[in-house]
Amino acid sequence: MELVLMIGDPPVPTRRLIIDEMQMAEISPRLYPKLSETRLDEVFGQRRSAFDLVVTLRTPQMLRRELVARYTLSDEAPEVVDIPDQLLGDARLTGLFELGVSICLRDEKDLGSGWPEQIGSWVSRGTFTIGLDRRQSAFRIEILTEAMIKERALPAGTMVWVDVDDLNVVYEEGTACATAYVSEKLHEKFTSGKTHPAVTALLYAEIVCAVLAAPDNGIKEATEIVSGSPLENIAKNLSTTRALSLRDLKKLIDDPARLRATVHDSRGLVKDLEKV
């Protein structure tokens, strides 16, 4: 598939693209699925009528995913999909959006051995991530404002909230894959370097646990840990002996108490707390 950000522009060269603010303000994206009718018939045969081509727009910082378009594969696949301008408001506001394309099962149906059965199961998918040039560390830390607390309906005393992208892909150097929003007073101390080491360690533990528990972090769907991905670094840092396997990592995530204990151990939290 190809994505064009402005009519007349060449297709974007990669699946992750950093643009400037002027480009973000003026974008009018068009997606070209480039699905081959011959290939669809070869792969799906009569099953193709059970599947849809689904296009979604996600704005991670707003925790929102919108349906752009849905097309049944029983008909000829569309040549172009225009992204409505009214869906781009949050993207322009936050400076980041993901355009997702997938071929999904429309209804629960027994299509035979090796084929999905549950509604929404995908057999092929891809994502374009477009954002402003805000390169920082892999885990960016920003202020959890009063407006964000109200918008997300969070308790007034929330200490940490995270927005997480897929951890199991390779990002451009320095690109943030997760943003941790920290309460304003704590953020001031943290950025000024006046935070006690124990508080920093505790904050780190809360962020890591929240990131690993986030529903959109890509871990549940992963079948292997991608080399060079943030997930690979996490698997290495959570163990003092050897990197955790994907199986062990998934087992930890399914056991929140053990996950928290493992994160505390990896950060040396007990030693830092003993100094308080």
C-alpha positions as CSV (number, residue, x, y, z in Angstrom):
1,M,0.0,0.0,0.0
2,E,1.0,3.6,-0.4
3,L,0.2,6.8,1.5
4,V,0.3,10.3,0.1
5,L,0.1,13.2,2.5
6,M,-0.8,15.9,-0.1
7,I,-2.3,15.4,-3.6
8,G,0.6,15.6,-6.1
9,D,3.2,14.5,-3.5
10,P,5.2,11.3,-3.9
11,P,4.3,8.4,-1.6
12,V,5.8,8.6,1.9
13,P,9.1,6.6,1.8
14,T,8.7,4.7,5.1
15,R,6.0,3.4,7.5
16,R,7.2,5.9,10.1
17,L,7.6,9.5,9.0
18,I,8.5,12.7,10.9
19,I,7.1,15.9,9.3
20,D,7.2,19.5,10.3
21,E,4.3,21.6,11.8
22,M,3.4,23.2,8.5
23,Q,3.1,19.9,6.8
24,M,0.9,18.6,9.7
25,A,-1.4,21.6,9.3
26,E,-1.8,21.1,5.6
27,I,-2.0,17.3,5.2
28,S,-4.8,15.8,3.2
29,P,-3.9,12.1,3.3
30,R,-4.8,9.6,0.6
31,L,-4.3,5.9,1.0
32,Y,-3.8,3.6,-2.0
33,P,-4.4,0.0,-0.8
34,K,-3.0,-1.5,-4.1
35,L,-4.8,-4.8,-3.6
36,S,-4.5,-7.2,-6.5
37,E,-7.8,-8.8,-7.5
38,T,-6.0,-11.7,-8.9
39,R,-4.0,-12.2,-5.7
40,L,-7.1,-11.9,-3.5
41,D,-8.8,-14.6,-5.5
42,E,-5.8,-16.8,-5.3
43,V,-5.4,-16.4,-1.5
44,F,-9.0,-16.2,-0.4
45,G,-11.0,-17.8,-3.2
46,Q,-14.7,-17.9,-2.1
47,R,-13.7,-16.9,1.4
48,R,-13.0,-13.3,0.4
49,S,-16.6,-12.4,0.8
50,A,-16.2,-13.1,4.6
51,F,-13.5,-10.4,4.9
52,D,-13.5,-6.6,5.0
53,L,-10.8,-4.1,4.3
54,V,-10.7,-1.8,7.3
55,V,-9.0,1.6,7.6
56,T,-8.7,3.3,11.0
57,L,-7.1,6.5,12.3
58,R,-5.6,6.4,15.8
59,T,-4.4,9.4,17.9
60,P,-2.4,7.8,20.7
61,Q,-2.3,10.8,23.0
62,M,-6.1,11.2,22.9
63,L,-6.6,7.4,23.4
64,R,-8.9,7.5,20.4
65,R,-9.3,5.3,17.3
66,E,-11.8,6.3,14.5
67,L,-13.1,4.1,11.7
68,V,-12.2,5.8,8.5
69,A,-13.7,3.3,6.0
70,R,-14.8,-0.3,5.7
71,Y,-15.1,-2.2,2.4
72,T,-16.2,-5.7,1.8
73,L,-13.8,-7.8,-0.1
74,S,-16.7,-9.5,-2.0
75,D,-16.6,-6.3,-4.1
76,E,-13.6,-5.0,-6.0
77,A,-11.1,-3.4,-3.7
78,P,-11.0,0.4,-3.7
79,E,-8.1,2.1,-5.6
80,V,-8.0,5.1,-3.2
81,V,-9.2,6.0,0.3
82,D,-9.4,9.7,1.2
83,I,-9.0,10.5,4.9
84,P,-11.8,12.9,5.9
85,D,-10.4,16.2,7.2
86,Q,-12.8,16.2,10.2
87,L,-10.9,13.1,11.6
88,L,-7.6,14.9,11.6
89,G,-8.3,17.5,14.3
90,D,-6.8,15.4,17.2
91,A,-3.8,14.5,15.0
92,R,-3.0,18.2,14.3
93,L,-3.5,19.0,17.9
94,T,-1.2,16.3,19.3
95,G,1.2,16.1,16.4
96,L,0.9,12.3,16.0
97,F,-1.4,9.8,14.3
98,E,-1.4,6.3,13.1
99,L,-3.2,5.2,9.9
100,G,-4.0,1.4,10.2
101,V,-5.1,-0.9,7.4
102,S,-6.2,-4.5,7.9
103,I,-8.1,-7.3,6.3
104,C,-10.5,-8.6,9.0
105,L,-13.1,-11.2,9.4
106,R,-16.5,-9.6,9.3
107,D,-18.5,-12.2,11.2
108,E,-17.9,-15.3,13.3
109,K,-17.6,-18.0,10.7
110,D,-16.0,-21.4,10.2
111,L,-13.8,-21.0,7.1
112,G,-11.9,-24.2,7.7
113,S,-8.6,-25.2,9.2
114,G,-6.0,-22.5,9.5
115,W,-8.4,-19.6,9.0
116,P,-9.6,-17.2,11.8
117,E,-13.1,-17.7,13.3
118,Q,-13.6,-14.6,15.6
119,I,-15.1,-11.3,14.5
120,G,-12.3,-8.8,13.8
121,S,-9.5,-11.3,13.5
122,W,-7.0,-10.0,10.9
123,V,-5.1,-11.9,8.3
124,S,-3.0,-9.0,7.1
125,R,-2.3,-5.5,8.5
126,G,0.0,-2.5,8.3
127,T,0.4,0.9,9.9
128,F,1.7,4.3,8.9
129,T,2.8,6.5,11.8
130,I,3.1,10.2,11.1
131,G,4.3,12.7,13.7
132,L,6.1,15.9,14.4
133,D,9.8,16.0,15.1
134,R,9.7,15.5,18.9
135,R,12.6,13.1,19.3
136,Q,13.5,12.4,22.9
137,S,14.2,9.3,24.9
138,A,12.3,6.1,24.2
139,F,10.1,6.9,27.2
140,R,9.2,10.6,27.1
141,I,8.0,12.2,30.3
142,E,5.6,15.1,30.3
143,I,3.2,16.9,32.7
144,L,-0.2,15.3,33.5
145,T,-2.3,18.4,33.4
146,E,-5.7,19.1,35.0
147,A,-7.2,19.1,31.6
148,M,-5.9,15.7,30.8
149,I,-7.2,14.3,34.1
150,K,-10.7,15.6,33.4
151,E,-10.6,14.5,29.7
152,R,-9.6,10.9,30.6
153,A,-11.9,10.8,33.7
154,L,-8.9,9.9,35.9
155,P,-8.9,10.2,39.7
156,A,-7.7,13.7,40.8
157,G,-4.6,12.2,42.5
158,T,-3.4,10.2,39.6
159,M,0.4,10.1,39.7
160,V,1.3,8.5,36.3
161,W,-0.6,7.9,33.0
162,V,1.0,6.5,29.9
163,D,0.3,6.5,26.1
164,V,2.1,3.6,24.5
165,D,2.8,2.6,20.9
166,D,3.7,-0.8,19.7
167,L,6.8,-1.8,21.7
168,N,7.8,-4.7,19.4
169,V,8.9,-2.7,16.3
170,V,12.1,-0.9,15.5
171,Y,11.9,2.9,15.8
172,E,14.1,5.6,14.3
173,E,16.9,6.6,16.7
174,G,15.7,8.7,19.5
175,T,12.0,8.4,18.7
176,A,9.7,8.1,21.7
177,C,7.6,4.9,21.7
178,A,5.8,5.8,25.0
179,T,4.9,9.0,26.8
180,A,4.5,9.0,30.5
181,Y,2.4,11.8,32.0
182,V,3.4,12.6,35.5
183,S,1.6,14.8,38.1
184,E,2.7,18.4,37.8
185,K,4.5,18.9,41.1
186,L,6.3,15.6,40.8
187,H,7.3,16.5,37.2
188,E,8.8,19.8,38.4
189,K,11.1,18.0,40.9
190,F,11.9,15.3,38.5
191,T,13.0,17.6,35.7
192,S,15.0,19.9,38.1
193,G,17.0,16.9,39.3
194,K,15.8,17.5,42.9
195,T,14.0,14.2,43.2
196,H,15.3,11.7,45.8
197,P,16.7,8.6,44.1
198,A,14.1,6.4,45.8
199,V,11.3,8.6,44.3
200,T,12.9,8.4,40.9
201,A,13.2,4.6,41.2
202,L,9.5,4.3,42.3
203,L,8.4,6.6,39.4
204,Y,10.4,4.4,37.0
205,A,8.7,1.3,38.3
206,E,5.3,2.8,38.0
207,I,6.0,3.9,34.4
208,V,7.3,0.5,33.3
209,C,4.4,-1.4,34.9
210,A,1.9,0.9,33.3
211,V,3.7,0.6,29.9
212,L,3.7,-3.2,30.1
213,A,0.0,-3.3,31.1
214,A,-1.1,-0.9,28.3
215,P,-3.5,-2.6,25.9
216,D,-1.9,-1.2,22.7
217,N,1.7,-2.1,23.4
218,G,1.7,-4.9,20.9
219,I,3.0,-7.6,23.4
220,K,-0.2,-9.7,23.4
221,E,-0.1,-10.0,19.6
222,A,3.6,-10.6,19.4
223,T,4.9,-14.1,18.3
224,E,8.6,-13.2,18.8
225,I,10.7,-10.3,20.2
226,V,11.9,-8.1,17.3
227,S,15.6,-7.4,17.4
228,G,16.3,-3.7,18.1
229,S,12.8,-3.0,19.4
230,P,12.0,-1.3,22.8
231,L,10.5,-4.6,23.9
232,E,13.9,-6.3,23.4
233,N,15.5,-3.6,25.7
234,I,12.7,-4.1,28.3
235,A,13.2,-7.9,28.3
236,K,17.0,-7.4,28.9
237,N,16.5,-4.8,31.6
238,L,14.0,-6.8,33.6
239,S,16.5,-9.6,34.4
240,T,19.9,-9.4,36.0
241,T,21.0,-12.7,34.4
242,R,19.6,-13.2,30.9
243,A,17.0,-11.5,28.8
244,L,13.5,-12.7,29.4
245,S,11.8,-14.7,26.7
246,L,8.6,-13.5,25.2
247,R,6.8,-16.4,26.9
248,D,8.2,-15.4,30.3
249,L,7.3,-11.7,29.7
250,K,3.7,-12.6,28.8
251,K,3.4,-14.7,32.0
252,L,4.7,-11.8,34.1
253,I,2.2,-9.4,32.5
254,D,-0.6,-11.9,33.4
255,D,0.6,-11.8,37.0
256,P,0.6,-8.1,38.0
257,A,2.0,-8.7,41.5
258,R,5.0,-10.7,40.2
259,L,5.5,-8.1,37.4
260,R,5.7,-5.3,39.9
261,A,8.1,-7.3,42.1
262,T,10.3,-8.0,39.0
263,V,10.4,-4.3,38.0
264,H,11.3,-3.3,41.6
265,D,14.1,-5.9,41.6
266,S,15.5,-4.7,38.3
267,R,15.6,-1.1,39.5
268,G,17.1,-1.8,42.9
269,L,14.1,-0.1,44.5
270,V,14.6,-1.7,48.0
271,K,18.1,-0.4,48.3
272,D,17.0,3.1,47.3
273,L,14.1,3.0,49.8
274,E,16.5,1.9,52.6
275,K,18.4,5.2,52.2
276,V,15.3,7.3,52.9
